[in-house]
C-alpha cells in the first residue's frame, strides 16, 4: 500500500488540479456570468440583500479555484493547499446535494457556459473531488517538492496575479472565448430551431374538484362527473424536454410589432445597441454612439437599441441622450447573455452575428466604412490570435519557471 500512495496521491492531485484550473479559467473568461449566477442563488435562497456582493464573490471564487488548481497540479504548498481544497469541497459538496434535491436554480454554473451540467452531475462530480481531497489531505506528508518555500510561494502568487488580471481584462473587454449561444459567427435562426423528434417537456396535471364541501384531487384520466365543481388545476414539469440554445430572442418595437423575423431575415447590416437596463447604463460615450448611429442610418444600415427598461426609463434616456435610433424591447436575460456590457453593440447580417463589442472596445466610426463584413472577420481573427499568443507565452513562461527552478534544486543537491 505504501508503494501505491505516491501514485494515488499524484492521480488525486491531477484530478483536483485540472478540474479546479478549468473551472476557474472558464469562469474568469466571463466574470459577469458568474455574478449573475450568484444573484440567482441569492434570490432563490431569499438573500437578495447580498446581490451587491455577487461580483466580488465571483472574482474571489475564480481566483481561489484557479490558484488551488495550480497548487495541486504542481505540488505547491501542498500542506496548506490540501487543507484549503478539503475545506472548499466540504462546504460545496453538501450545498450541491441540497441544490440537486431542491433544484432552486436549474444550472449550477460550476463550469460557466463552457460546460453546462445538471445539478445532480455537479453533486457527483463534487463527491469524486471530495474523495480525492480527503486522500491528498491524509497523505500530504508523503508529497515531496524540491522547490524552496519561497519559490513555491512565488509561483502561487504569480497564479493569483495572472488570473486576477485576466478576470479584470475579461470584465472590461469582449470575451475572446465566448461560450454563450450568441458568440460571433452564430446563426441565430439555426440556434432557435428545434430538431425533428426532439423530446418535448413532460407535464403532470392534477385537478381539484369540490362536492358537498369536500375537495379532492383528480388526475386527467379519472376526472369526476358533472356533480363536482371545478376549483383549481396544477401543472408540474416532470421532465424537461429539448430546449434550443436560443429560445427567447425577440424584438418588439414601440408600437408592439414583433420585428424578430424581419431582423433575422434581413441581408442588410443590423446594428443592435444592447442596453438591458438604462437606469444602470454607462452614458459616457453617448455622443460617439449617436455619431455611429447617424453614420449607419446614412449608409442605409439599420440601427436600433434593444432594452428591457421601463417606459419611464426609456423616456428619461431619450431626454438625456437624444438618440437618432429606434428603441425596441427585448428580454433582459437575453440581453445580458448577448453582451455583458451595458451598453454593448452587436451587428447581425442574414441572421448571423458578425460582430460584438463591449463599450470599452467600441471602434470609431471609420472602422465601419468600406467592406464591413471583411473588417469584422479580420477584427475577430486578430483578437483571437493576440489572445492565444499571450496564452502560449504565459504558459511557456510558467512551465519554464518550474523547469528551471527544479533543475536549480537538483544541481544544488548534487553539489
C-alpha positions in Angstrom: 0.0 0.0 0.0 2.9 2.4 0.8 4.2 1.9 -2.7 0.8 2.9 -4.1 0.4 6.0 -2.1 2.6 8.3 -4.2 0.9 7.1 -7.4 -2.6 7.5 -5.9 -1.6 10.9 -4.4 -0.4 12.1 -7.9 -3.6 10.9 -9.6 -5.7 12.7 -7.0 -3.7 15.9 -7.3 -4.1 15.8 -11.1 -7.8 15.3 -10.9 -8.3 18.2 -8.5 -5.7 20.4 -10.2 -7.1 20.0 -13.7 -10.7 20.4 -12.6 -10.1 23.5 -10.5 -7.9 25.2 -13.1 -10.5 24.5 -15.8 -13.4 25.7 -13.6 -11.6 28.8 -12.5 -10.4 29.7 -16.0 -13.7 29.3 -17.9 -15.5 31.4 -15.3 -12.7 34.0 -15.4 -13.4 34.4 -19.1 -16.8 35.7 -18.1 -16.9 37.2 -14.6 -20.3 38.7 -15.0 -21.7 35.3 -15.9 -20.7 34.0 -12.5 -22.0 37.2 -11.0 -25.5 36.6 -12.4 -25.3 33.0 -11.2 -24.6 34.2 -7.6 -27.5 36.6 -7.9 -29.7 33.7 -9.0 -28.7 31.7 -5.9 -29.1 34.6 -3.6 -32.6 35.3 -4.8 -33.5 31.6 -4.7 -32.4 31.5 -1.0 -34.1 34.7 -0.1 -30.8 36.6 0.2 -31.5 39.4 -2.2 -29.7 41.7 0.2 -26.4 40.1 -0.8 -26.7 40.8 -4.5 -24.3 43.6 -4.2 -21.6 41.2 -3.1 -22.0 39.0 -6.2 -19.4 40.5 -8.4 -16.7 40.5 -5.7 -17.5 36.9 -4.8 -17.4 35.9 -8.5 -13.8 37.2 -8.8 -12.8 35.7 -5.5 -14.1 32.3 -6.4 -12.3 32.3 -9.8 -9.0 33.3 -8.2 -9.3 30.7 -5.4 -10.3 27.9 -7.7 -7.6 28.6 -10.3 -4.8 29.1 -7.7 -5.7 26.0 -5.7 -5.8 24.1 -9.0 -2.2 25.2 -9.8 -1.1 24.4 -6.3 -2.5 20.9 -6.5 -1.3 20.2 -10.0 2.3 21.4 -9.4 2.5 20.4 -5.8 3.0 23.9 -4.4 2.5 24.4 -0.6 0.7 21.1 -0.5 0.1 21.1 3.2 -1.8 24.4 3.1 -3.3 23.7 -0.3 -4.7 20.3 0.8 -6.4 22.0 3.8 -7.9 24.7 1.6 -9.1 22.3 -1.0 -10.7 20.0 1.6 -12.4 22.9 3.2 -13.6 24.1 -0.2 -15.1 20.7 -1.0 -16.6 20.1 2.5 -18.5 23.3 2.0 -19.6 22.8 -1.6 -20.5 19.1 -1.6 -23.4 19.3 0.9 -24.5 22.5 -0.7 -24.7 20.9 -4.2 -26.6 18.0 -2.7 -29.2 20.3 -1.4 -29.3 22.2 -4.7 -29.7 18.9 -6.6 -32.7 17.9 -4.4 -34.4 21.3 -4.1 -33.4 22.5 -7.6 -33.7 26.2 -6.8 -31.5 27.0 -9.9 -31.5 24.6 -12.9 -27.9 25.3 -14.0 -25.3 25.2 -11.3 -22.8 27.3 -13.3 -19.8 25.5 -11.9 -18.1 25.5 -15.3 -19.7 28.7 -16.6 -21.2 28.4 -20.1 -18.3 26.3 -21.3 -19.7 23.0 -19.9 -23.3 23.0 -18.7 -24.1 20.1 -16.4 -27.1 19.2 -14.3 -27.3 19.8 -10.5 -27.0 16.0 -9.9 -24.0 15.7 -12.2 -22.4 18.6 -10.2 -23.0 16.8 -6.9 -21.5 13.5 -8.2 -18.5 15.5 -9.6 -18.0 17.0 -6.2 -18.2 13.6 -4.5 -15.2 12.5 -6.6 -13.3 15.7 -5.8 -14.1 15.4 -2.1 -12.8 11.8 -2.0 -9.6 13.0 -3.8 -9.3 15.9 -1.5 -9.5 13.7 1.6 -6.7 11.4 0.3 -4.5 14.4 -0.6 -5.1 15.8 2.9 -4.5 12.4 4.6 -1.2 11.7 2.7 0.0 15.3 2.4 3.2 14.4 4.3 4.1 11.9 1.5 4.3 14.6 -1.1 7.8 16.0 -1.7 8.7 19.2 -3.5 12.2 20.1 -4.4 11.4 23.8 -4.7 12.1 26.1 -1.7 9.2 27.5 0.3 9.8 31.0 -1.2 9.8 29.6 -4.7 6.6 27.8 -4.1 5.0 31.0 -2.7 6.3 33.0 -5.7 4.7 30.6 -8.2 1.4 30.5 -6.2 1.4 34.3 -6.1 2.1 34.5 -9.8 -1.0 32.4 -10.4 -3.1 34.7 -8.2 -1.9 37.8 -10.1 -2.3 36.1 -13.6 -5.9 35.0 -13.0 -6.9 38.3 -11.3 -5.6 40.3 -14.2 -7.3 38.0 -16.7 -10.6 38.5 -14.8 -10.2 42.2 -15.0 -9.5 42.1 -18.7 -12.4 39.8 -19.4 -14.8 42.0 -17.4 -13.8 45.2 -19.3 -13.5 43.8 -22.8 -15.5 41.4 -25.1 -14.7 37.8 -24.2 -12.3 36.2 -26.7 -13.6 32.8 -25.7 -17.3 33.2 -25.9 -19.2 30.0 -24.8 -22.6 31.7 -24.9 -25.2 31.0 -27.6 -24.7 34.4 -29.1 -21.0 34.1 -30.0 -19.6 35.8 -33.1 -20.3 33.6 -36.2 -23.5 32.2 -34.7 -26.6 31.9 -36.9 -29.4 32.9 -34.6 -32.2 31.2 -36.7 -30.3 27.9 -36.6 -29.8 28.1 -32.8 -33.5 28.7 -32.5 -34.5 25.6 -34.4 -35.9 22.5 -32.7 -34.6 19.3 -34.3 -37.2 16.8 -35.6 -38.0 14.2 -33.0 -36.5 16.2 -30.1 -38.2 15.3 -26.8 -40.8 17.7 -25.6 -41.5 18.7 -22.0 -43.4 16.2 -19.9 -46.0 17.7 -17.6 -48.2 16.2 -15.0 -51.6 17.9 -14.4 -53.8 17.5 -11.4 -57.3 18.9 -10.9 -59.1 19.9 -7.7 -62.9 19.5 -7.6 -65.3 20.1 -4.8 -68.6 18.4 -3.8 -70.7 18.8 -0.7 -67.9 21.0 0.9 -65.2 18.4 0.3 -62.3 18.9 -2.1 -60.5 16.1 -3.9 -57.6 15.9 -6.3 -58.0 14.0 -9.6 -55.8 13.0 -12.5 -56.8 13.8 -16.0 -57.5 10.1 -16.6 -60.2 9.9 -13.9 -62.0 13.3 -13.8 -65.2 13.2 -11.7 -68.7 13.6 -13.1 -70.7 16.8 -13.5 -71.9 16.8 -10.0 -68.4 18.0 -8.9 -67.4 21.7 -9.2 -64.0 22.6 -10.6 -61.8 24.5 -8.2 -58.2 24.6 -9.4 -55.6 22.9 -11.7 -51.9 22.4 -11.1 -49.3 21.6 -13.8 -46.0 20.2 -12.7 -43.0 19.8 -15.0 -41.9 16.1 -14.7 -39.2 16.0 -17.3 -37.6 18.8 -19.2 -37.5 18.3 -22.9 -35.1 19.7 -25.5 -34.7 23.5 -25.4 -32.9 25.3 -28.3 -29.8 27.2 -27.3 -31.6 30.4 -28.3 -35.3 30.3 -27.3 -36.2 33.7 -26.0 -34.8 36.1 -28.6 -37.5 38.6 -29.7 -37.5 42.2 -30.8 -40.7 44.3 -30.3 -40.9 47.9 -31.5 -42.6 50.8 -29.6 -45.9 50.1 -31.5 -45.9 46.5 -30.3 -44.9 44.9 -33.6 -42.6 41.9 -33.5 -39.6 42.6 -35.6 -37.7 39.4 -34.9 -38.3 37.7 -38.2 -37.6 40.9 -40.1 -34.2 41.4 -38.4 -33.1 37.8 -38.7 -34.1 37.5 -42.4 -32.5 40.8 -43.4 -29.4 40.8 -45.7 -28.7 44.3 -44.5 -26.4 45.2 -41.7 -28.5 45.4 -38.5 -26.7 47.3 -35.7 -28.2 46.4 -32.3 -27.2 48.5 -29.3 -27.7 46.4 -26.3 -28.6 48.1 -23.0 -30.5 45.8 -20.7 -31.1 48.4 -18.0 -31.0 52.1 -19.0 -31.0 53.2 -15.3 -27.6 51.4 -14.9 -26.3 52.1 -18.4 -23.0 53.9 -18.9 -23.7 57.1 -20.8 -20.1 58.2 -21.1 -19.9 57.5 -24.9 -23.4 58.6 -25.8 -22.1 61.2 -28.3 -19.9 58.6 -30.0 -22.8 56.1 -30.3 -25.1 58.8 -31.7 -22.4 59.6 -34.4 -22.2 55.9 -35.2 -26.0 55.6 -35.5 -26.1 58.7 -37.8 -23.4 57.1 -40.0 -25.2 53.7 -40.1 -28.5 55.3 -41.0 -26.9 57.4 -43.7 -25.4 54.3 -45.2 -28.8 52.6 -45.2 -28.0 50.2 -42.4 -30.5 49.5 -39.6 -29.6 50.8 -36.1 -31.8 50.0 -33.1 -31.4 49.9 -29.4 -32.7 46.8 -27.5 -33.5 47.2 -23.8 -35.7 45.7 -21.1 -36.2 49.0 -19.4 -39.5 50.5 -18.3 -41.3 53.2 -20.4 -40.3 55.8 -17.9 -36.6 54.9 -18.1 -36.7 54.9 -21.9 -38.3 58.3 -21.9 -35.7 59.7 -19.4 -32.9 58.2 -21.7 -34.4 59.9 -24.7 -34.4 63.3 -23.0 -30.7 62.9 -21.9 -29.2 61.1 -24.9 -31.4 62.4 -27.8 -30.9 59.1 -29.7 -31.5 59.2 -33.5 -32.4 55.5 -33.5 -35.5 53.4 -32.6 -35.6 51.8 -29.1 -37.1 48.3 -29.0 -37.9 45.9 -26.2 -36.2 42.6 -25.6 -35.9 40.1 -22.7 -33.5 41.2 -20.0 -31.8 37.8 -19.6 -31.4 37.5 -23.3 -29.7 40.9 -23.5 -27.4 40.1 -20.6 -26.5 36.9 -22.4 -25.8 38.6 -25.7 -23.2 41.0 -24.4 -22.2 41.7 -20.8 -21.5 45.4 -21.3 -24.3 47.8 -20.6 -24.4 49.2 -23.3 -22.7 47.0 -25.9 -23.1 46.5 -29.6 -24.0 43.6 -31.8 -24.1 43.5 -35.6 -26.2 40.9 -37.4 -26.4 40.2 -41.2 -28.6 37.4 -42.7 -29.3 36.3 -39.1 -25.6 35.7 -38.4 -23.7 37.6 -35.7 -20.7 39.2 -37.4 -19.5 41.4 -34.6 -19.9 42.2 -30.9 -18.2 44.9 -28.8 -18.3 45.9 -25.2 -18.5 49.7 -24.7 -14.7 49.8 -23.9 -13.9 48.1 -27.3 -16.4 50.1 -29.5 -14.4 51.0 -32.6 -14.5 54.6 -34.1 -16.9 55.3 -37.0 -14.2 54.9 -39.6 -14.0 51.2 -38.7 -17.4 50.6 -40.2 -16.6 52.2 -43.5 -16.0 50.0 -46.6 -16.3 46.2 -46.6 -17.8 45.8 -43.1 -18.1 42.0 -43.2 -14.4 41.6 -44.0 -13.4 44.1 -41.3 -15.5 42.3 -38.7 -13.9 38.9 -39.6 -10.4 40.4 -39.6 -11.1 42.0 -36.2 -12.2 38.8 -34.7 -9.3 36.8 -36.1 -6.8 39.4 -34.9 -8.3 39.4 -31.4 -8.2 35.6 -31.1 -4.6 35.5 -32.5 -3.5 38.0 -29.9 -5.2 36.1 -27.1 -3.8 32.7 -28.0 -0.3 34.2 -28.5 -0.3 35.7 -24.9 -1.8 32.5 -23.5 1.0 30.5 -25.2 3.7 32.9 -23.9 2.4 32.8 -20.4 2.0 29.0 -20.4 5.6 28.5 -21.7 6.9 31.0 -19.1 5.1 29.2 -16.3 6.4 25.8 -17.5 9.9 27.2 -18.0 9.9 28.6 -14.5 9.1 25.2 -13.0 11.7 23.5 -15.1 14.5 26.0 -14.2 13.6 26.1 -10.5 13.5 22.2 -10.3 16.8 22.0 -12.3 18.4 24.5 -10.0 17.3 22.5 -7.0 18.7 19.2 -8.4 22.0 20.8 -9.2 22.2 22.3 -5.7 21.5 18.9 -4.1 24.2 17.2 -6.2 26.9 19.7 -5.2 
